[in-house]
Every structure is written in structure tokens, then in C-alpha cells.
């Protein structure tokens, strides 16, 4: 009969082979086994010493944590390989189709995959090369890797390619067919993913707003500090939701920009000013909470817009270069000529530096890196006009995909702009109820013992903090699902100060 350590070692060995990892499974299994056996003794010891059955049960459950966490870690590591390879596979088929046009094959595409940004495909190539040392055959090594790979799509592609390559040799037609299929699947997966995320975000945000309204009613009816009970949960749930949404969006379509030290200094100063204004003006100074995020959005808006416009301009860039190449101009000369066209300044800057420095490192989104680097590789391989025409179609699909995701996020954008009026209405109703109940108590013939109606300022302060957290989080989520970036531009951040201003206005103006 196998021991716990042996079973765990076999499990980890299988996962390491599937994921292509080099884990020290012997050391890991022995370490986890030792901790598990040590924890198994704790429930009995705790029960003897404390006579607490509950504590013994808790410790008994805790003894399963080392193995459970190890299994979760192994599953997550293998799933990371599967998902990232599947996201990059459509773009690898595009690269392979381009390589075929210049007379290469899949080994050439694998070799340059890392240069164009396909780091997970490049990792698979290093594993295949390692297998080739024992099989003495690239095709056998590819089939061996595909046999244990966690991605079914990668298995089918490699096995199909090797089969066609070994028998008929018509791999060009095979790759052209699967290229279109994989690009369509990529678009469908991303569109479905964006819709699912948006529905989940809308449901969670609406539930939180309803919860806030309920807590306000409870606070008005005399339960002291009821809103303070919900603040910690909101402060934890919404940031966790943002991180989960960010992790769900594939890195191949995210948009990122660099932040310099000057921006950090400006934001630090704005935070200090906001705190001082709040301390000096009290509730009225809480409007200053909007200063840091609004200032941040002003600083990043131009960078985000230029990056997004540059990505949407890639089909036009590829089309212009393709037309020049068809006219007999080399890709290098075509890249020099397009610098004078009306493209976004960021894209022009990338092209200019890419033509001047061969080792220039491109900062920004993955799609932009892929586009510039594949143009550089095509320039070194030759000037295939067919390959450039295919790139035009590919980036047209990417453009349509990004615009479709932005369209799907409109419901979230509408909710983002509706929040100021929702919270202003909640504030007005709260003030009206507080005023009405106070008047009833003052005019009552008998004293209502134990009923204490809080002042509006008592309700307003935690309410404004809650509204600020929700509005700021929804602005970030709207940016994440519309512009695919954690850097919200001004158009997404406008509701944050508007929410605080309207809430303060409806609570300070007299009730008619």
C-alpha cells in the first residue's frame, strides 16, 4: 500500500510533466507529508488539554490544508499553462502562416515565437527541444509534448500538423484553415467572457447599493453605526472583485502604460491635501476625496487614448505597408515612408524607434508589441505581400474584437453615470426621513423612550465614504471592461466627484 507521500509525489510528477515544470517532487511531497502527520496529532492533543470538541474538529480540518493547498497550487500552475497557450495559439498560427509564405516550417515559427512576444509558445518550444534530445526527432518530440499537454486545442493542432506534415505535406492549407478557426474562437471566447464579467459586476454592484440603502434605513431607525458595519465588507469585496476581473482578462488584450516618478509625487501631494481639507472642513471637506483619482485620470487619459488609438490604427498601418510592398518597396523602406502618415503619435514613435534600434524594447500592450515585432521579423525574412495581407485581416479582427468589448460594456458605463443620481436620491430620502421622524418625536404627546434619531451628519459621513468607494470602484471596472486598463480616463472618473457634490447639495439645501 502506498504512503501519503508516494501518492502525492506521483500526482505532482504527472502535473509537472503536463505543465512542463521541473519541480523537486520528492522534497515537496516529504515536506507536505511531514506537516500533515504533525497536524493530525493536534486534534487529539487539543481535546485532551481543553476538552473542546469544536477546537478538535477545527484542528482536524486544518490538518488537510497542506495537501489541499499543494493540490490547488499544482492545478493552478498547470491551468496557467493551458490558458496562456490557448490565448497565444491563434497568434502563433498567424506567425506560422507568415513563415510558410517565405518557405519556412513550424520549427522556424517556434524559434522566432519568443521574439514576437509569444513567450508561452516559446516555452513549449524549449520543452520540445528537451524531449528531442532523447527521441532524436522533432516530430516525435512534438507529438510527445502534445500527448501530455493540458490544452486540448494545442494537442489537436500539433497532432494535426505533424500528421499532415508526415504524409501529404500540404501544411500551408492546413494552417490557413485552422488560423481562421482559431481567430474566430478567440473573438467568441473574449466576447462571451466580457459579457459574463459585466453581468457579474452589475449584479454585485446593484446588490451592494441595495444593501447600503437598507443599512441607511436601519441607521435612521436608531441602530447606531449600522453603516460602519458594511464599510469593511465593501472595502474588501469591491477591490477583490476588481482584481478578479483583471485576472480574468487575458494579458494579450490588456492595455498598460508606464507611470513615472513625477506622477507618484503629484498623487502623494494630492492625497495629503485631501486629508488636510477633510480634517479642516469636516463633512464638507469630503469632496476632496475625489482629488487624487480625478488628478490621476487627467494624467493618464492621454496615454490611454493614444495607446488605444494606436492599436485601432494597426489595420491601416498593415494595409499601407502591404500596398507599398506590392509596389516593389521593401518592408524596411515602407516602414520609413509610413512615418509621415497620419497615425497616432505613439504608434509613430514606436515605428521610428523600431527602425532605428533592432533591440528596442516596446512598452505598452501585448498586441502593440506583437505587431511591431512581427513586422521586424518579416523584414528580416523577406517581403511577402501575402503575409502582410493576412496581418491586415488579423488586426481587423482584433479591432472588431476591441470595439465589440467596448460595446458590451455600455450597460456598465450607464450604471457608472447613474450612480451620482442614485446616491443623491438616497441621501435626499435619508434626510427627509430623519427630518420627518425628528418632527414626529418632538410633537409627540408621550416620550418615546429608547428611540434615538441620529443627526443627518451622522448618517452622511459614512454614507459619503461608502458612495465614494463604490463610485471609484465602478469607474475602475468601467475602464477595465471598456478600455481594458486599470488606468481610468477622465470620462470614467467624472461620476466620482459628481457623486460627492450632489450628495452634499441635497443634504444642505432646505427641504421644501
C-alpha positions as CSV (number, residue, x, y, z in Angstrom):
1,X,0.0,0.0,0.0
2,X,1.3,3.4,-1.0
3,X,2.0,6.1,1.6
4,X,0.6,9.6,1.5
5,X,4.0,10.9,0.4
6,X,4.2,8.4,-2.5
7,X,0.7,9.3,-3.7
8,X,1.4,13.0,-3.6
9,X,4.7,12.5,-5.4
10,X,3.0,10.6,-8.2
11,X,0.4,13.3,-8.5
12,X,2.9,16.1,-8.6
13,X,5.1,14.2,-11.2
14,X,2.1,13.9,-13.5
15,X,1.3,17.6,-13.1
16,X,4.9,18.6,-13.6
17,X,5.1,16.7,-16.9
18,X,1.8,18.2,-18.1
19,X,2.8,21.7,-17.2
20,X,6.4,21.3,-18.3
21,X,7.7,22.2,-14.9
22,X,10.9,21.0,-13.2
23,X,9.6,20.5,-9.6
24,X,11.5,18.8,-6.9
25,X,8.6,16.5,-6.2
26,X,10.5,14.3,-3.7
27,X,11.3,17.3,-1.4
28,X,7.8,18.8,-1.8
29,X,5.9,15.5,-1.0
30,X,8.1,14.8,2.0
31,X,7.7,18.3,3.4
32,X,3.9,18.2,2.9
33,X,3.6,14.7,4.3
34,X,5.6,15.7,7.4
35,X,3.4,18.7,8.1
36,X,0.2,16.7,7.6
37,X,1.2,14.0,10.0
38,X,2.2,16.6,12.6
39,X,-1.1,18.3,12.3
40,X,-3.0,15.0,12.6
41,X,-1.8,14.7,16.2
42,X,-3.0,18.2,17.2
43,X,-6.8,17.5,17.4
44,X,-6.3,14.7,20.0
45,X,-3.8,16.8,22.0
46,X,-6.1,19.8,21.9
47,X,-9.1,17.7,23.1
48,X,-7.2,16.1,25.9
49,X,-6.0,19.5,27.1
50,X,-9.1,21.6,26.6
51,X,-11.9,19.1,26.3
52,X,-13.2,21.3,23.5
53,X,-14.8,19.2,20.7
54,X,-15.1,22.3,18.5
55,X,-11.4,23.1,18.7
56,X,-10.6,19.4,17.9
57,X,-12.8,19.5,14.8
58,X,-11.3,22.7,13.6
59,X,-7.8,21.3,14.0
60,X,-8.8,18.1,12.3
61,X,-10.0,20.1,9.3
62,X,-6.8,22.2,9.4
63,X,-4.7,19.0,9.0
64,X,-6.0,18.7,5.5
65,X,-4.8,22.2,4.5
66,X,-1.2,21.3,3.4
67,X,-2.3,18.7,0.9
68,X,-5.3,20.8,-0.2
69,X,-3.1,23.9,-0.8
70,X,-0.5,21.8,-2.6
71,X,-3.1,20.4,-5.0
72,X,-4.6,23.8,-5.6
73,X,-1.1,25.2,-6.4
74,X,-0.4,22.3,-8.8
75,X,-3.7,22.6,-10.5
76,X,-3.4,26.4,-10.8
77,X,0.1,26.1,-12.3
78,X,-1.0,23.6,-14.9
79,X,-4.1,25.6,-15.7
80,X,-2.0,28.7,-16.2
81,X,0.0,26.9,-18.9
82,X,-3.2,25.7,-20.6
83,X,-5.0,29.0,-20.7
84,X,-2.0,31.1,-21.8
85,X,-1.0,28.7,-24.5
86,X,-4.6,28.7,-25.8
87,X,-4.7,32.5,-25.8
88,X,-1.4,32.7,-27.8
89,X,-2.2,29.8,-30.2
90,X,-4.3,31.9,-32.7
91,X,-1.4,34.4,-33.0
92,X,1.1,31.6,-33.4
93,X,-0.9,30.2,-36.3
94,X,-0.7,33.7,-37.9
95,X,3.1,33.7,-37.4
96,X,3.3,30.2,-38.8
97,X,1.2,31.2,-41.8
98,X,3.6,34.1,-42.4
99,X,6.6,31.8,-42.1
100,X,5.1,29.4,-44.6
101,X,4.9,32.2,-47.1
102,X,8.7,32.7,-47.0
103,X,9.4,28.9,-47.3
104,X,9.8,28.1,-43.6
105,X,8.1,25.5,-41.4
106,X,6.8,25.1,-37.9
107,X,10.3,24.8,-36.4
108,X,11.2,28.3,-37.8
109,X,8.0,29.7,-36.3
110,X,8.8,28.2,-33.0
111,X,12.3,29.6,-33.0
112,X,11.1,33.2,-33.5
113,X,7.9,32.9,-31.4
114,X,9.7,34.4,-28.4
115,X,10.9,37.4,-30.4
116,X,7.4,38.4,-31.3
117,X,6.1,38.1,-27.8
118,X,4.7,34.6,-27.7
119,X,6.5,33.7,-24.6
120,X,4.3,30.7,-23.6
121,X,4.6,29.2,-27.1
122,X,8.4,29.8,-26.9
123,X,8.4,27.9,-23.6
124,X,6.7,25.0,-25.3
125,X,9.4,25.0,-27.9
126,X,12.1,24.7,-25.2
127,X,10.3,21.7,-23.7
128,X,10.0,20.1,-27.2
129,X,13.7,20.6,-27.7
130,X,14.4,18.9,-24.4
131,X,12.3,16.0,-25.5
132,X,14.1,15.9,-28.8
133,X,17.4,15.1,-27.1
134,X,16.0,11.7,-26.2
135,X,13.8,11.0,-29.2
136,X,16.3,12.3,-31.8
137,X,13.3,13.6,-33.8
138,X,11.5,16.9,-33.7
139,X,8.2,15.5,-34.9
140,X,8.3,12.7,-32.2
141,X,9.2,15.3,-29.6
142,X,6.2,17.5,-30.7
143,X,3.8,14.5,-30.5
144,X,5.2,13.5,-27.1
145,X,4.7,17.0,-25.8
146,X,1.2,17.2,-27.3
147,X,0.2,13.9,-25.7
148,X,0.6,15.2,-22.1
149,X,-0.2,18.9,-22.7
150,X,-3.1,20.2,-20.6
151,X,-4.6,22.1,-23.6
152,X,-6.8,20.1,-26.0
153,X,-6.5,22.8,-28.6
154,X,-2.7,22.6,-28.6
155,X,-2.9,18.8,-28.7
156,X,-5.2,18.8,-31.8
157,X,-3.1,21.5,-33.6
158,X,0.3,19.8,-33.1
159,X,-1.0,16.3,-33.9
160,X,-2.9,17.5,-36.9
161,X,0.1,19.5,-38.2
162,X,2.6,16.6,-37.7
163,X,0.1,14.2,-39.3
164,X,-0.2,16.4,-42.4
165,X,3.5,17.2,-42.5
166,X,4.4,13.5,-42.3
167,X,2.0,12.3,-45.0
168,X,0.7,14.8,-47.5
169,X,3.0,17.8,-46.8
170,X,0.2,20.3,-47.5
171,X,0.7,22.1,-44.2
172,X,0.1,25.6,-45.8
173,X,-3.6,24.8,-46.4
174,X,-3.9,23.1,-43.0
175,X,-2.5,26.2,-41.2
176,X,-4.7,28.6,-43.2
177,X,-7.8,26.7,-42.3
178,X,-7.0,26.4,-38.6
179,X,-5.9,30.1,-38.5
180,X,-9.3,31.4,-39.3
181,X,-11.0,28.9,-36.9
182,X,-8.7,29.9,-34.0
183,X,-9.2,33.6,-34.6
184,X,-13.0,33.2,-34.7
185,X,-12.8,31.1,-31.5
186,X,-10.7,33.8,-29.9
187,X,-13.2,36.5,-30.7
188,X,-16.1,34.4,-29.5
189,X,-14.3,33.5,-26.2
190,X,-13.4,37.1,-25.4
191,X,-16.8,38.4,-26.3
192,X,-18.5,35.8,-24.1
193,X,-16.0,36.4,-21.3
194,X,-16.7,40.2,-21.3
195,X,-20.4,39.7,-21.2
196,X,-20.1,37.2,-18.3
197,X,-17.9,39.6,-16.4
198,X,-20.1,42.6,-17.0
199,X,-23.2,40.7,-15.8
200,X,-21.4,39.6,-12.7
201,X,-20.2,43.1,-12.0
202,X,-23.7,44.6,-12.5
203,X,-25.2,42.1,-10.1
204,X,-22.6,42.6,-7.4
205,X,-22.8,46.4,-7.6
206,X,-26.6,46.5,-7.6
207,X,-26.6,44.3,-4.6
208,X,-24.2,46.5,-2.7
209,X,-26.3,49.6,-3.5
210,X,-29.4,47.9,-2.2
211,X,-27.5,46.8,0.9
212,X,-26.4,50.4,1.5
213,X,-29.9,51.6,1.3
214,X,-31.1,49.0,3.8
215,X,-28.3,50.0,6.2
216,X,-29.3,53.6,5.9
217,X,-32.8,52.8,6.9
218,X,-31.6,50.8,9.9
219,X,-29.3,53.7,10.9
220,X,-32.2,56.2,10.7
221,X,-34.3,54.0,12.9
222,X,-31.7,54.2,15.7
223,X,-29.2,51.4,15.2
224,X,-26.0,53.3,15.9
225,X,-23.2,52.9,13.4
226,X,-25.0,50.4,11.1
227,X,-23.3,51.8,8.1
228,X,-19.9,51.2,9.7
229,X,-20.7,47.5,9.7
230,X,-20.9,47.5,5.9
231,X,-17.9,49.6,5.2
232,X,-15.3,46.9,5.9
233,X,-17.1,44.4,3.7
234,X,-17.4,46.9,0.9
235,X,-13.7,47.8,1.3
236,X,-12.8,44.1,0.9
237,X,-15.4,42.8,-1.6
238,X,-15.0,45.5,-4.3
239,X,-11.2,45.5,-4.6
240,X,-11.3,41.7,-4.6
241,X,-13.8,42.0,-7.5
242,X,-11.6,44.4,-9.4
243,X,-8.6,42.0,-9.0
244,X,-10.7,39.0,-10.1
245,X,-12.0,40.9,-13.2
246,X,-8.4,42.0,-14.0
247,X,-7.1,38.4,-13.7
248,X,-10.0,37.2,-16.0
249,X,-9.0,39.5,-18.8
250,X,-6.2,37.8,-20.9
251,X,-2.9,39.7,-21.0
252,X,-3.0,39.7,-24.8
253,X,-5.7,42.4,-24.9
254,X,-4.9,44.4,-21.8
255,X,-3.7,48.0,-22.2
256,X,-1.0,49.2,-19.8
257,X,1.0,52.4,-19.6
258,X,4.1,53.3,-17.6
259,X,3.9,55.7,-14.7
260,X,6.9,57.9,-14.0
261,X,8.1,59.2,-10.6
262,X,6.6,62.6,-11.2
263,X,3.1,61.2,-11.3
264,X,3.8,59.4,-8.0
265,X,4.9,62.7,-6.4
266,X,1.8,64.5,-7.7
267,X,-0.6,61.9,-6.4
268,X,1.2,61.8,-3.0
269,X,0.8,65.6,-2.6
270,X,-2.9,65.4,-3.7
271,X,-3.6,62.8,-1.0
272,X,-2.0,65.0,1.7
273,X,-4.1,68.0,0.5
274,X,-7.3,65.8,0.6
275,X,-6.6,64.7,4.1
276,X,-6.0,68.2,5.3
277,X,-9.1,69.5,3.7
278,X,-11.2,66.8,5.3
279,X,-9.7,67.5,8.7
280,X,-10.4,71.2,8.4
281,X,-13.8,71.3,6.8
282,X,-15.3,68.0,8.1
283,X,-18.1,66.6,6.1
284,X,-17.9,69.4,3.5
285,X,-14.2,68.6,3.0
286,X,-15.0,65.1,2.0
287,X,-15.4,66.3,-1.6
288,X,-11.6,66.5,-1.6
289,X,-11.7,62.6,-1.6
290,X,-12.2,62.9,-5.4
291,X,-9.0,64.9,-5.9
292,X,-6.4,62.1,-6.1
293,X,-8.4,59.8,-8.5
294,X,-9.5,62.7,-10.7
295,X,-5.9,64.0,-10.9
296,X,-4.7,60.5,-11.7
297,X,-7.3,60.2,-14.5
298,X,-6.2,63.5,-16.0
299,X,-2.6,62.4,-16.0
300,X,-3.2,59.0,-17.7
301,X,-6.0,60.0,-20.1
302,X,-3.7,61.0,-23.0
303,X,-1.5,57.9,-22.7
304,X,-4.5,55.5,-22.6
305,X,-6.2,57.2,-25.5
306,X,-3.0,57.2,-27.6
307,X,-2.4,53.5,-26.9
308,X,-6.0,52.5,-27.7
309,X,-6.0,54.6,-30.9
310,X,-2.6,53.2,-31.9
311,X,-4.0,49.6,-31.6
312,X,-7.1,50.5,-33.6
313,X,-4.8,52.0,-36.3
314,X,-2.8,48.8,-36.8
315,X,-5.0,47.5,-39.7
316,X,-4.5,50.8,-41.6
317,X,-0.7,50.6,-40.9
318,X,-0.5,47.0,-42.2
319,X,-2.6,47.9,-45.2
320,X,-0.4,50.8,-46.1
321,X,2.8,48.7,-45.8
322,X,1.2,45.9,-47.8
323,X,0.4,48.3,-50.7
324,X,3.9,49.6,-50.7
325,X,5.4,46.1,-50.7
326,X,3.2,45.1,-53.6
327,X,4.5,48.2,-55.5
328,X,8.1,46.8,-55.1
329,X,9.2,48.6,-51.9
330,X,11.0,46.6,-49.2
331,X,9.4,46.5,-45.8
332,X,12.3,48.5,-44.3
333,X,11.7,51.3,-46.8
334,X,7.9,51.0,-46.3
335,X,8.4,51.5,-42.6
336,X,10.4,54.6,-43.2
337,X,7.7,56.0,-45.6
338,X,4.7,55.4,-43.3
339,X,6.3,57.6,-40.6
340,X,4.9,60.6,-42.5
341,X,1.3,59.3,-42.5
342,X,-1.4,60.5,-40.1
343,X,-1.1,57.9,-37.4
344,X,-1.3,58.4,-33.6
345,X,2.0,59.9,-32.3
346,X,2.6,56.9,-30.0
347,X,2.5,54.5,-33.0
348,X,4.8,56.7,-35.0
349,X,7.2,56.8,-32.1
350,X,7.2,53.0,-31.8
351,X,7.8,52.6,-35.6
352,X,10.6,55.2,-35.6
353,X,12.5,53.6,-32.7
354,X,11.9,50.1,-34.1
355,X,13.5,51.0,-37.4
356,X,16.5,52.7,-35.7
357,X,17.2,50.2,-32.9
358,X,16.9,46.5,-33.5
359,X,16.9,45.7,-29.8
360,X,14.4,48.4,-28.9
361,X,12.1,47.3,-26.1
362,X,8.5,48.2,-26.7
363,X,6.4,49.3,-23.6
364,X,2.7,49.0,-23.8
365,X,0.0,46.5,-24.7
366,X,0.8,43.0,-25.9
367,X,-0.9,43.5,-29.2
368,X,1.3,46.5,-30.0
369,X,4.4,44.6,-29.1
370,X,3.3,41.7,-31.3
371,X,2.5,43.9,-34.3
372,X,5.8,45.8,-34.2
373,X,7.9,42.7,-33.6
374,X,6.3,40.6,-36.3
375,X,6.9,43.4,-38.8
376,X,10.5,43.4,-37.7
377,X,10.8,39.6,-38.2
378,X,9.1,39.8,-41.6
379,X,11.6,42.4,-42.6
380,X,14.4,40.0,-41.8
381,X,12.7,37.1,-43.5
382,X,11.8,38.9,-46.7
383,X,8.9,40.9,-48.2
384,X,6.0,38.5,-48.5
385,X,2.9,40.5,-49.6
386,X,0.6,37.6,-48.8
387,X,1.8,37.6,-45.2
388,X,1.1,41.3,-44.9
389,X,-2.4,40.9,-46.3
390,X,-3.0,38.2,-43.7
391,X,-1.8,40.6,-41.0
392,X,-4.3,43.2,-42.2
393,X,-7.1,40.7,-41.7
394,X,-5.8,39.6,-38.3
395,X,-5.6,43.2,-37.0
396,X,-9.0,44.0,-38.4
397,X,-10.4,41.1,-36.4
398,X,-8.5,42.5,-33.3
399,X,-10.0,45.9,-33.9
400,X,-13.5,44.5,-34.3
401,X,-13.0,42.5,-31.1
402,X,-11.9,45.5,-29.0
403,X,-14.8,47.6,-30.3
404,X,-17.2,44.7,-29.5
405,X,-16.0,44.5,-26.0
406,X,-16.4,48.3,-25.6
407,X,-20.0,48.0,-26.9
408,X,-20.8,45.2,-24.5
409,X,-19.6,47.4,-21.6
410,X,-22.1,50.2,-22.3
411,X,-24.5,48.9,-19.6
412,X,-21.7,49.2,-17.0
413,X,-20.9,52.7,-18.3
414,X,-24.6,53.7,-17.9
415,X,-24.6,52.4,-14.4
416,X,-21.4,54.4,-13.7
417,X,-23.0,57.6,-14.8
418,X,-26.2,56.8,-12.9
419,X,-24.6,56.3,-9.5
420,X,-24.4,60.1,-8.7
421,X,-28.1,60.4,-9.1
422,X,-28.8,57.2,-7.3
423,X,-26.8,58.2,-4.2
424,X,-28.1,61.8,-4.4
425,X,-31.6,60.3,-4.2
426,X,-30.6,58.0,-1.3
427,X,-29.2,61.0,0.5
428,X,-32.3,63.1,-0.1
429,X,-34.6,60.3,1.1
430,X,-32.4,59.8,4.2
431,X,-32.6,63.4,5.1
432,X,-36.3,63.6,4.6
433,X,-36.9,60.5,6.8
434,X,-34.6,61.9,9.5
435,X,-36.4,65.3,9.4
436,X,-39.9,63.7,9.5
437,X,-39.1,61.3,12.4
438,X,-37.5,64.1,14.4
439,X,-40.6,66.3,13.9
440,X,-42.9,63.4,15.0
441,X,-40.9,62.8,18.1
442,X,-40.8,66.5,19.1
443,X,-44.5,66.8,18.7
444,X,-45.5,63.5,20.3
445,X,-47.7,63.7,23.4
446,X,-45.7,61.0,25.1
447,X,-42.0,60.5,25.3
448,X,-40.8,57.6,23.1
449,X,-38.3,56.0,25.4
450,X,-35.2,54.5,23.8
451,X,-35.8,55.8,20.3
452,X,-32.9,58.0,19.2
453,X,-32.9,59.6,15.8
454,X,-29.4,60.4,14.6
455,X,-28.5,63.7,13.0
456,X,-28.1,63.8,9.2
457,X,-24.3,64.5,9.6
458,X,-24.0,61.2,11.5
459,X,-25.6,59.4,8.5
460,X,-24.0,61.5,5.8
461,X,-20.3,60.9,6.7
462,X,-20.2,57.1,6.4
463,X,-22.7,57.3,3.5
464,X,-20.4,59.5,1.5
465,X,-17.4,57.2,2.2
466,X,-19.4,54.2,1.1
467,X,-20.6,56.1,-2.1
468,X,-17.0,57.1,-2.8
469,X,-15.7,53.6,-2.6
470,X,-18.5,52.2,-4.8
471,X,-18.3,55.0,-7.4
472,X,-14.5,54.9,-7.6
473,X,-14.5,51.1,-7.9
474,X,-17.2,51.2,-10.6
475,X,-15.2,53.8,-12.5
476,X,-12.2,51.4,-12.5
477,X,-14.3,48.5,-13.5
478,X,-15.8,50.5,-16.4
479,X,-12.4,51.4,-17.6
480,X,-11.2,47.8,-17.2
481,X,-14.1,46.4,-19.3
482,X,-14.2,49.3,-21.8
483,X,-10.6,50.3,-22.4
484,X,-9.1,47.1,-20.9
485,X,-6.9,49.0,-18.5
486,X,-6.7,49.8,-14.8
487,X,-5.9,53.4,-15.6
488,X,-9.4,55.1,-15.9
489,X,-9.5,58.1,-18.1
490,X,-11.4,61.3,-17.2
491,X,-14.7,60.1,-18.9
492,X,-14.9,57.2,-16.4
493,X,-13.8,59.3,-13.4
494,X,-16.3,62.2,-13.8
495,X,-19.1,60.5,-11.7
496,X,-16.8,60.2,-8.6
497,X,-16.7,64.0,-7.7
498,X,-20.2,64.4,-9.1
499,X,-21.5,61.8,-6.6
500,X,-20.0,63.6,-3.6
501,X,-21.1,67.0,-4.8
502,X,-24.7,66.0,-5.4
503,X,-24.9,64.2,-2.1
504,X,-23.7,67.2,-0.3
505,X,-26.1,69.5,-2.2
506,X,-29.2,67.6,-1.4
507,X,-28.4,67.4,2.3
508,X,-27.5,71.1,2.7
509,X,-30.4,72.7,0.7
510,X,-33.6,73.2,2.7
511,X,-36.4,70.7,2.3
512,X,-39.5,72.5,0.8
